[in-house]
Amino acid sequence: MQYSLIQEGIGNIWQQPINGGSLTKLTRFTSAEIFDFNWSVDRAQLFLSRGGITSDVVLLTKID
């Protein structure tokens, strides 16, 4: 089983056998999050989308 795990804002792909063996880190990214990933049909290539999420807060007040 493979999954994306975000630790301290950094996403990487991990693999763990279904029978409960040890975790293996498949990617070594040092920034950004992983939004989605998938393998090619022959499992030779990993496709993924990654980036960051930013947001701003704006306070609107009505002045009479």
GROMACS elastic network, one bead per residue, 0.5 to 0.9 nm:
[ bonds ]
;  ai    aj funct       b0    kb
    1    14     6  0.83738   500
    1    15     6  0.56455   500
    1    16     6  0.53997   500
    1    17     6  0.58948   500
    1    18     6  0.61070   500
    2    13     6  0.67844   500
    2    14     6  0.55542   500
    2    16     6  0.64196   500
    2    17     6  0.85181   500
    2    26     6  0.89465   500
    3    12     6  0.83679   500
    3    13     6  0.56233   500
    3    14     6  0.55067   500
    3    15     6  0.65487   500
    3    16     6  0.85862   500
    3    37     6  0.86495   500
    4    11     6  0.64294   500
    4    12     6  0.56065   500
    4    14     6  0.62225   500
    4    15     6  0.89197   500
    4    33     6  0.89056   500
    4    34     6  0.67195   500
    4    35     6  0.82603   500
    4    36     6  0.79218   500
    4    37     6  0.80667   500
    5    10     6  0.81361   500
    5    11     6  0.55621   500
    5    12     6  0.56758   500
    5    13     6  0.63810   500
    5    14     6  0.69813   500
    5    33     6  0.87610   500
    5    34     6  0.81965   500
    6     9     6  0.57983   500
    6    10     6  0.52168   500
    6    12     6  0.65423   500
    6    13     6  0.89165   500
    6    33     6  0.65836   500
    6    34     6  0.77248   500
    7    10     6  0.53188   500
    7    11     6  0.64405   500
    7    12     6  0.82799   500
    8    11     6  0.84376   500
    9    31     6  0.73089   500
    9    32     6  0.65695   500
    9    33     6  0.63540   500
    9    52     6  0.86405   500
   10    29     6  0.70894   500
   10    30     6  0.62885   500
   10    31     6  0.50610   500
   10    32     6  0.51406   500
   10    33     6  0.51910   500
   10    34     6  0.79299   500
   11    27     6  0.88309   500
   11    28     6  0.88733   500
   11    29     6  0.69297   500
   11    30     6  0.81089   500
   11    31     6  0.73116   500
   11    32     6  0.62440   500
   11    34     6  0.50838   500
   11    35     6  0.84877   500
   11    50     6  0.81428   500
   12    25     6  0.73135   500
   12    26     6  0.73367   500
   12    27     6  0.54637   500
   12    28     6  0.64868   500
   12    29     6  0.61641   500
   12    30     6  0.86568   500
   12    33     6  0.76077   500
   12    34     6  0.68035   500
   13    24     6  0.87577   500
   13    25     6  0.62340   500
   13    26     6  0.54113   500
   13    27     6  0.55220   500
   13    28     6  0.83235   500
   13    34     6  0.82152   500
   13    37     6  0.85344   500
   14    23     6  0.66966   500
   14    24     6  0.56381   500
   14    26     6  0.54526   500
   14    27     6  0.74215   500
   15    22     6  0.85310   500
   15    23     6  0.57029   500
   15    24     6  0.51131   500
   15    25     6  0.63802   500
   15    26     6  0.68381   500
   16    19     6  0.83291   500
   16    20     6  0.67468   500
   16    21     6  0.62736   500
   16    22     6  0.61468   500
   16    24     6  0.64013   500
   16    25     6  0.89869   500
   17    20     6  0.55027   500
   17    21     6  0.53240   500
   17    22     6  0.72626   500
   17    23     6  0.76754   500
   18    21     6  0.74097   500
   20    23     6  0.86325   500
   25    28     6  0.73573   500
   29    32     6  0.76896   500
   29    33     6  0.89157   500
   31    51     6  0.83684   500
   31    52     6  0.86934   500
   32    50     6  0.63167   500
   32    52     6  0.53174   500
   32    53     6  0.86995   500
   33    49     6  0.85669   500
   33    50     6  0.53484   500
   33    51     6  0.53995   500
   33    52     6  0.59496   500
   33    53     6  0.83284   500
   34    37     6  0.74850   500
   34    48     6  0.70441   500
   34    49     6  0.59468   500
   34    51     6  0.66750   500
   34    52     6  0.86071   500
   35    48     6  0.74537   500
   35    49     6  0.55756   500
   35    50     6  0.54562   500
   35    51     6  0.75325   500
   36    47     6  0.84280   500
   36    48     6  0.55883   500
   36    49     6  0.55471   500
   36    50     6  0.74031   500
   37    46     6  0.71258   500
   37    47     6  0.55354   500
   37    49     6  0.65121   500
   37    50     6  0.89057   500
   38    45     6  0.86892   500
   38    46     6  0.60130   500
   38    47     6  0.53511   500
   38    48     6  0.64240   500
   39    42     6  0.78368   500
   39    43     6  0.52935   500
   39    44     6  0.73721   500
   39    45     6  0.58315   500
   39    47     6  0.59480   500
   39    48     6  0.85970   500
   40    44     6  0.62611   500
   40    45     6  0.53536   500
   40    46     6  0.63936   500
   40    47     6  0.73084   500
   41    44     6  0.77918   500
   41    45     6  0.85014   500
   42    45     6  0.77629   500
   43    46     6  0.72661   500
